[in-house]
Amino acid sequence: MILTNARILTFDAGNRVVDSGEVEIRDDGTVGSVGQGSWPPQSEVVDAHGKLMMPALINGHTHLYSTLARGISLPGRPPRNFKEILKKLWWRLDRALTADDVYYSALIGLIDSAKCGVGTLIDHHSSPNACAGSLDRIAQAFREVGLRGALCYETSDRNGAAAAAEGIRENIRFIESARCERLMGATFGLHAAFTLTDQTLRRAVEANQSLRAGFHIHVAEDACDAGAVRRLRDLGVLDEKTLAAHAIHVTAADRKILAKLRVNVIHNPQSNCNNAVGAANLLELFRKGVLVGLGSDGYTPRMWDEFKTAFHVQKLQAGDPRVAYAEAYAAAFLNNRAIVKKVFGMEIGRIETGAQADLILVDYFPPTPIDSGNLFGHILFGIANAPVDSLMVNGRWVVRDRQCVNVDEPHMAEKAAAQARALWERF
C-alpha cells in the first residue's frame, strides 16, 4: 500500500517534516520508503488529501476496566482523600466485575482510544472475583479492535493471600501465553507497595526470575505510599524493565535510585489532578536522568489532553513560564516509544524505513509555516485539537473516516450499556 499526498511528521532522528510525501506500507506491517518514490503499477494507492500524518500515539499506563464506571454514582458523602477514592470507588468496582464486564469495558475503552489516535496501550487490570483468564478477555478486545498493547494483572494483598496468589498465577499464565502474540506484550502486575506484603512481593520477584518480564506497579501516587521506592528496590522489584506509574511523593534520593536502576516512570497528570494527590516533578525527574513517559491512568482516552496537562501543570508547579517544553514533548513523543521498545522490543513511534506502520492521519492543515523547529507550537495549539481521521496499526486500518473499521461501535456500545446497568446494580 502507498499512502500519498500527506504532510508527514516523521519523528525520525532528523525530526523531518515532509510537506507533501508518500509512505510505503509493506505487507509485513512495517514502513518501507518515506518521501517520494516510484511505485509498481499494481500497488494500492491511498490519497491522504493533504492530511497530516504522524506516528500513532501511545498510552503508557491505563486501566481499561474503569470504562464502565463512566457516570456511576457513589452512595454517601464524596471521598475526601485518595484512600477513600480507592475504597469507595475503584476497589468496590473491581470486585464487582464479571468476565463479560472485563471484556466490554476493555472493548469500549479501546474503541475510544483508537478514535483518539492511540495505537498502543499498556494496561493494568484488576477483577478479583473474575481473575483467572481475565487478561485473555482483554486481549480478545485488543485483537477485535486491532490495537497493539501490553497487559498485566494487578497483584495485591488487599483481598487476602489467596487472591494475591491467584493474581501471581494470572500474570505468569499470560506472560507465557503472550510470547506467541504478534501485537500483544505482557508485564508482571503489582498494585502498589502499601497494599503488598514483603512476602507477596518476594513471591512475585521469585516467580518473575525465569519470565524476565518487567514489573508494572503504582509507585508513590499518594503520600500513603511514600517510601515505596527504597522498599521496592530492596526487594528487587525495580530494574530497567519496570514501569513505575506516578512517582509523585518521591524524594531527591528516590529519584537518584530510579535513575540509577533505569526505571521507567509513567506520568499521569489528569488523574493526579482529579485525585488531588499532587503532580510528579517532571523537571527534577528529567534532571536526574529518569526516563519518563506519559499515560492516562484510565482517566481519558485522549493522550493529547494528557500531553497538554503535563505541559501546563509543570509551568504552574514551577511558577515559571519558560519550562516544560522539552519535558512534556519528550514524555509523549520520544520516551513513550523508547519505553515500549525497551520493555517489549516493539519499534514504533516513528515513520521511517523498518519501523512498525502505526500511524494516524489528522485533519490539520497548518495556517502558518511548520517545520521541525516550531513543531511544538503546532502540536500544542493545533494538532492536539484537530480530529483524527484515520488510524493504522501494524499496517492495517483500525479507523477510517473517523469510524472503527473492525467493530460495530453503536452495537457494542448498546451491549456495554446493558453490562454497565447490571454492574452498577451489583456495585
Secondary structure, DSSP 8 states (H G I E B T S, - for coil): -EEEEEEEE--STT--EEEEEEEEE-TTSBEEEEES----TTS-EEE-TT-EEEE-EEEEEE-GGGGGGTT---SSS---SHHHHIIIIIHHHHHH--HHHHHHHHHHHHHHHHHTTEEEEEE-B--GGG-TTHHHHHHHHHHHHT-EEEE-B-B-STT-HHHHHHHHHHHHHHHHHHTT-SSEEE-EEEEEGGGS-HHHHHHHHHHHTTT---EEEEESSSGGGTTHHHHHHHTT--STT-EEEE--S--HHHHHHHHHTT-EEEE-HHHHHHHT-----HHHHHHTT-EEEE--TTS-S-HHHHHHHHHHHHHHHHT-TT-SHHHHHIIIIIIHHHHHHHHH----SS-STTSB--EEEE----SS---TTSHHHHHHHTGGGS-EEEEEETTEEEEETTEESSS-HHHHHHHHHHHHHHHHHH-
